[in-house]
Amino acid sequence: MSESQKHLDNKVVILNGFSNEEIVKIMGEVKKLFDNPKELIFAKTTERSVQMKLTDLIEDISADHAYLQANPPNINKKSE
């Protein structure tokens, strides 16, 4: 299976027109429906993304997701 085809098999949820608060609520509810919610990919549209072909957008989002899974951001949480 090619990398492109692999990306097209990902579970991607693309949200458009929602506030950040609404997106957080939607993500929480959708994640409850899956045994492994970490395999879900959520994305909010941008000016650039709404101009892209859907296959290209899914591939782009999936590549970003794969990169972040392999290279998680180092988020320093304040210790109490």
C-alpha positions as CSV (number, residue, x, y, z in Angstrom):
1,M,0.0,0.0,0.0
2,S,1.4,3.4,-1.0
3,E,1.9,6.1,1.6
4,S,-0.8,8.1,-0.2
5,Q,-3.3,5.3,0.0
6,K,-2.4,4.7,3.7
7,H,-3.3,8.3,4.5
8,L,-6.6,8.0,2.7
9,D,-7.6,5.2,5.0
10,N,-7.2,7.4,8.1
11,K,-10.3,8.5,10.0
12,V,-10.3,12.2,9.4
13,V,-12.9,14.7,10.8
14,I,-12.8,18.1,9.1
15,L,-14.7,20.9,10.8
16,N,-15.7,24.1,9.2
17,G,-17.6,27.1,10.6
18,F,-17.4,26.1,14.3
19,S,-16.1,28.1,17.2
20,N,-13.2,26.7,19.1
21,E,-15.5,26.0,22.0
22,E,-17.8,24.0,19.7
23,I,-14.9,22.1,18.2
24,V,-13.7,21.0,21.6
25,K,-17.3,19.8,22.4
26,I,-17.6,18.0,19.1
27,M,-14.2,16.3,19.5
28,G,-15.1,15.1,22.9
29,E,-18.3,13.6,21.8
30,V,-16.9,12.0,18.7
31,K,-14.0,10.5,20.6
32,K,-16.4,8.7,23.0
33,L,-17.7,6.7,20.0
34,F,-14.3,5.0,19.4
35,D,-12.3,2.4,21.3
36,N,-9.1,4.1,20.1
37,P,-9.8,7.8,19.7
38,K,-6.1,8.6,19.2
39,E,-6.4,7.2,15.7
40,L,-8.9,9.9,14.9
41,I,-7.6,13.0,13.1
42,F,-9.4,16.3,13.6
43,A,-8.8,19.4,11.5
44,K,-10.4,22.8,11.3
45,T,-10.5,24.4,7.8
46,T,-8.3,27.3,6.9
47,E,-8.4,29.7,3.9
48,R,-5.8,27.4,2.2
49,S,-7.5,24.1,3.1
50,V,-10.9,25.0,1.6
51,Q,-9.2,25.5,-1.7
52,M,-7.5,22.1,-1.8
53,K,-8.8,18.9,-3.3
54,L,-10.2,16.6,-0.6
55,T,-7.6,13.8,-1.3
56,D,-4.8,16.3,-1.1
57,L,-6.2,17.8,2.1
58,I,-6.5,14.4,3.8
59,E,-3.0,13.4,2.8
60,D,-1.7,16.7,4.1
61,I,-3.6,16.4,7.4
62,S,-2.5,12.8,7.8
63,A,1.2,13.6,7.2
64,D,1.0,16.3,9.8
65,H,-0.7,13.8,12.2
66,A,1.9,11.1,11.6
67,Y,4.7,13.6,12.2
68,L,3.2,14.8,15.5
69,Q,2.7,11.2,16.6
70,A,6.4,10.5,15.9
71,N,7.6,13.8,17.3
72,P,5.2,14.9,20.0
73,P,5.5,18.5,21.1
74,N,7.3,19.1,24.3
75,I,4.6,20.9,26.3
76,N,6.0,22.0,29.7
77,K,3.3,21.8,32.2
78,K,3.6,23.9,35.3
79,S,4.3,21.7,38.3
80,E,2.3,22.5,41.4
